[in-house]
Amino acid sequence: MRDSNSLCFELDIVDYTSTLKHEYVNDKYPKLLEKYAASIVAVTYGPGIKYWENPAAGCLTFMEITDFNRGNEFLEFEDGESAIFINKNNYKEKFEEYLSDLDNKKWEKIAKKGREYALKNCSNDKGVESLVEIMDLLT
């Protein structure tokens, strides 16, 4: 759902379309993401599933990472390597850097590394393995 307080939505360069307004609803969301070269994930209160979904779909992912949302505590993506980290102080310049040099191969390289990381480390299988490890510690 669109948060009207999100600064990103104030920019003309940001296209926001609810998944309910076209054919890509719910389980087809990854197919929608695959159609985009880049995406923005901005969750103020803590990283959610989109932090893994968007890079897994192959999008260059701009991730809001702040002390408040504790993104660095939960995520192991690397700024400029497997994602682009944004915050309220740098998001405009990060978007402008991307948009001013769309053909730069570094964007494709970052998106590819983000996809590889997400598919290898953020799958349901990895989640189950982690849960089993936690349960083993408790027994």
Secondary structure, DSSP 8 states (H G I E B T S, - for coil): ---TT-GGGGSTT-----GGGSS--GGGHHHHHHT-SEEEE--SSS--THHHHHHHTT-EEEEE--TTTTHHHH----BTTTBEEE-TTTHHHHHHHHHHTTT-HHHHHHHHHHHHHHHHHSSHHHHHHHHHHHHHHH-
